[in-house]
Amino acid sequence: MAQDVSTIITSIKDIASDILEKDISTVRGFSERQVEAIAKQTVIIQKGIANGDIDEDLREFFLDGLEAMALNFVNTLKGILMVTLEKLWNALVNFLYKAVGVVI
């Protein structure tokens, strides 16, 4: 069943938001472009398979590409999450040190 780009983008955002418990739309720039690229590539592959331009061998090649794109997307989110957690950790430690009278 073919889906359009906006439906795929919404689904990717919903899945990521549910897992991360955070609205993916707050992730700016690069991640947003990755989601759109994954959705567009998916539609291109769907159409190619449907009209016969993509045979079995090519299908595997394109599916490998989609996997790589998804991995890049997840790695981007992982990097953003690590930075966010580091900021949180730094803020908590700073607060706790100040709370016990230690100046950093």
C-alpha positions as protocol buffer text, in pm:
chain_id: "A"
residue {
  index: 1
  type: MET
  ca { x: 0 y: 0 z: 0 }
}
residue {
  index: 2
  type: ALA
  ca { x: 165 y: 321 z: -119 }
}
residue {
  index: 3
  type: GLN
  ca { x: 182 y: 620 z: 112 }
}
residue {
  index: 4
  type: ASP
  ca { x: 253 y: 983 z: 36 }
}
residue {
  index: 5
  type: VAL
  ca { x: 551 y: 1178 z: 171 }
}
residue {
  index: 6
  type: SER
  ca { x: 354 y: 1372 z: 433 }
}
residue {
  index: 7
  type: THR
  ca { x: 203 y: 1051 z: 574 }
}
residue {
  index: 8
  type: ILE
  ca { x: 546 y: 891 z: 599 }
}
residue {
  index: 9
  type: ILE
  ca { x: 695 y: 1201 z: 762 }
}
residue {
  index: 10
  type: THR
  ca { x: 410 y: 1205 z: 1015 }
}
residue {
  index: 11
  type: SER
  ca { x: 453 y: 835 z: 1090 }
}
residue {
  index: 12
  type: ILE
  ca { x: 829 y: 871 z: 1140 }
}
residue {
  index: 13
  type: LYS
  ca { x: 773 y: 1168 z: 1370 }
}
residue {
  index: 14
  type: ASP
  ca { x: 503 y: 985 z: 1567 }
}
residue {
  index: 15
  type: ILE
  ca { x: 716 y: 674 z: 1612 }
}
residue {
  index: 16
  type: ALA
  ca { x: 1021 y: 874 z: 1719 }
}
residue {
  index: 17
  type: SER
  ca { x: 810 y: 1096 z: 1947 }
}
residue {
  index: 18
  type: ASP
  ca { x: 648 y: 797 z: 2116 }
}
residue {
  index: 19
  type: ILE
  ca { x: 981 y: 628 z: 2178 }
}
residue {
  index: 20
  type: LEU
  ca { x: 1160 y: 942 z: 2292 }
}
residue {
  index: 21
  type: GLU
  ca { x: 854 y: 1088 z: 2465 }
}
residue {
  index: 22
  type: LYS
  ca { x: 940 y: 1414 z: 2297 }
}
residue {
  index: 23
  type: ASP
  ca { x: 802 y: 1587 z: 1992 }
}
residue {
  index: 24
  type: ILE
  ca { x: 1053 y: 1533 z: 1712 }
}
residue {
  index: 25
  type: SER
  ca { x: 957 y: 1866 z: 1560 }
}
residue {
  index: 26
  type: THR
  ca { x: 1178 y: 2029 z: 1825 }
}
residue {
  index: 27
  type: VAL
  ca { x: 1478 y: 1869 z: 1657 }
}
residue {
  index: 28
  type: ARG
  ca { x: 1577 y: 2128 z: 1401 }
}
residue {
  index: 29
  type: GLY
  ca { x: 1762 y: 2136 z: 1071 }
}
residue {
  index: 30
  type: PHE
  ca { x: 1949 y: 1823 z: 984 }
}
residue {
  index: 31
  type: SER
  ca { x: 1713 y: 1573 z: 1145 }
}
residue {
  index: 32
  type: GLU
  ca { x: 1411 y: 1733 z: 980 }
}
residue {
  index: 33
  type: ARG
  ca { x: 1581 y: 1709 z: 640 }
}
residue {
  index: 34
  type: GLN
  ca { x: 1668 y: 1344 z: 709 }
}
residue {
  index: 35
  type: VAL
  ca { x: 1306 y: 1257 z: 785 }
}
residue {
  index: 36
  type: GLU
  ca { x: 1191 y: 1421 z: 464 }
}
residue {
  index: 37
  type: ALA
  ca { x: 1464 y: 1250 z: 261 }
}
residue {
  index: 38
  type: ILE
  ca { x: 1373 y: 907 z: 405 }
}
residue {
  index: 39
  type: ALA
  ca { x: 1006 y: 964 z: 325 }
}
residue {
  index: 40
  type: LYS
  ca { x: 1078 y: 1082 z: -31 }
}
residue {
  index: 41
  type: GLN
  ca { x: 1316 y: 792 z: -96 }
}
residue {
  index: 42
  type: THR
  ca { x: 1052 y: 550 z: 32 }
}
residue {
  index: 43
  type: VAL
  ca { x: 792 y: 689 z: -209 }
}
residue {
  index: 44
  type: ILE
  ca { x: 1038 y: 672 z: -501 }
}
residue {
  index: 45
  type: ILE
  ca { x: 1111 y: 307 z: -421 }
}
residue {
  index: 46
  type: GLN
  ca { x: 739 y: 228 z: -384 }
}
residue {
  index: 47
  type: LYS
  ca { x: 669 y: 376 z: -726 }
}
residue {
  index: 48
  type: GLY
  ca { x: 968 y: 202 z: -887 }
}
residue {
  index: 49
  type: ILE
  ca { x: 859 y: -135 z: -752 }
}
residue {
  index: 50
  type: ALA
  ca { x: 497 y: -75 z: -855 }
}
residue {
  index: 51
  type: ASN
  ca { x: 582 y: 21 z: -1214 }
}
residue {
  index: 52
  type: GLY
  ca { x: 853 y: -245 z: -1257 }
}
residue {
  index: 53
  type: ASP
  ca { x: 1151 y: -9 z: -1282 }
}
residue {
  index: 54
  type: ILE
  ca { x: 1298 y: -170 z: -969 }
}
residue {
  index: 55
  type: ASP
  ca { x: 1347 y: -547 z: -991 }
}
residue {
  index: 56
  type: GLU
  ca { x: 1437 y: -788 z: -706 }
}
residue {
  index: 57
  type: ASP
  ca { x: 1812 y: -716 z: -717 }
}
residue {
  index: 58
  type: LEU
  ca { x: 1763 y: -340 z: -728 }
}
residue {
  index: 59
  type: ARG
  ca { x: 1499 y: -364 z: -457 }
}
residue {
  index: 60
  type: GLU
  ca { x: 1753 y: -511 z: -214 }
}
residue {
  index: 61
  type: PHE
  ca { x: 2000 y: -236 z: -306 }
}
residue {
  index: 62
  type: PHE
  ca { x: 1743 y: 36 z: -237 }
}
residue {
  index: 63
  type: LEU
  ca { x: 1625 y: -131 z: 84 }
}
residue {
  index: 64
  type: ASP
  ca { x: 1986 y: -135 z: 205 }
}
residue {
  index: 65
  type: GLY
  ca { x: 1997 y: 237 z: 129 }
}
residue {
  index: 66
  type: LEU
  ca { x: 1680 y: 296 z: 332 }
}
residue {
  index: 67
  type: GLU
  ca { x: 1832 y: 104 z: 622 }
}
residue {
  index: 68
  type: ALA
  ca { x: 2142 y: 323 z: 604 }
}
residue {
  index: 69
  type: MET
  ca { x: 1928 y: 638 z: 597 }
}
residue {
  index: 70
  type: ALA
  ca { x: 1730 y: 518 z: 900 }
}
residue {
  index: 71
  type: LEU
  ca { x: 2052 y: 437 z: 1085 }
}
residue {
  index: 72
  type: ASN
  ca { x: 2189 y: 785 z: 1011 }
}
residue {
  index: 73
  type: PHE
  ca { x: 1864 y: 936 z: 1139 }
}
residue {
  index: 74
  type: VAL
  ca { x: 1879 y: 734 z: 1461 }
}
residue {
  index: 75
  type: ASN
  ca { x: 2247 y: 819 z: 1509 }
}
residue {
  index: 76
  type: THR
  ca { x: 2163 y: 1188 z: 1471 }
}
residue {
  index: 77
  type: LEU
  ca { x: 1892 y: 1158 z: 1735 }
}
residue {
  index: 78
  type: LYS
  ca { x: 2132 y: 963 z: 1957 }
}
residue {
  index: 79
  type: GLY
  ca { x: 2391 y: 1241 z: 1929 }
}
residue {
  index: 80
  type: ILE
  ca { x: 2133 y: 1509 z: 2011 }
}
residue {
  index: 81
  type: LEU
  ca { x: 2011 y: 1305 z: 2308 }
}
residue {
  index: 82
  type: MET
  ca { x: 2365 y: 1262 z: 2438 }
}
residue {
  index: 83
  type: VAL
  ca { x: 2424 y: 1637 z: 2421 }
}
residue {
  index: 84
  type: THR
  ca { x: 2093 y: 1702 z: 2599 }
}
residue {
  index: 85
  type: LEU
  ca { x: 2177 y: 1451 z: 2873 }
}
residue {
  index: 86
  type: GLU
  ca { x: 2523 y: 1604 z: 2914 }
}
residue {
  index: 87
  type: LYS
  ca { x: 2369 y: 1951 z: 2956 }
}
residue {
  index: 88
  type: LEU
  ca { x: 2124 y: 1810 z: 3211 }
}
residue {
  index: 89
  type: TRP
  ca { x: 2399 y: 1632 z: 3400 }
}
residue {
  index: 90
  type: ASN
  ca { x: 2614 y: 1946 z: 3404 }
}
residue {
  index: 91
  type: ALA
  ca { x: 2325 y: 2159 z: 3529 }
}
residue {
  index: 92
  type: LEU
  ca { x: 2236 y: 1908 z: 3801 }
}
residue {
  index: 93
  type: VAL
  ca { x: 2594 y: 1875 z: 3921 }
}
residue {
  index: 94
  type: ASN
  ca { x: 2637 y: 2252 z: 3918 }
}
residue {
  index: 95
  type: PHE
  ca { x: 2318 y: 2295 z: 4121 }
}
residue {
  index: 96
  type: LEU
  ca { x: 2411 y: 2020 z: 4367 }
}
residue {
  index: 97
  type: TYR
  ca { x: 2759 y: 2160 z: 4420 }
}
residue {
  index: 98
  type: LYS
  ca { x: 2616 y: 2506 z: 4482 }
}
residue {
  index: 99
  type: ALA
  ca { x: 2357 y: 2352 z: 4715 }
}
residue {
  index: 100
  type: VAL
  ca { x: 2632 y: 2210 z: 4935 }
}
residue {
  index: 101
  type: GLY
  ca { x: 2836 y: 2530 z: 4917 }
}
residue {
  index: 102
  type: VAL
  ca { x: 3104 y: 2422 z: 4669 }
}
residue {
  index: 103
  type: VAL
  ca { x: 3191 y: 2684 z: 4409 }
}
residue {
  index: 104
  type: ILE
  ca { x: 3287 y: 2548 z: 4067 }
}
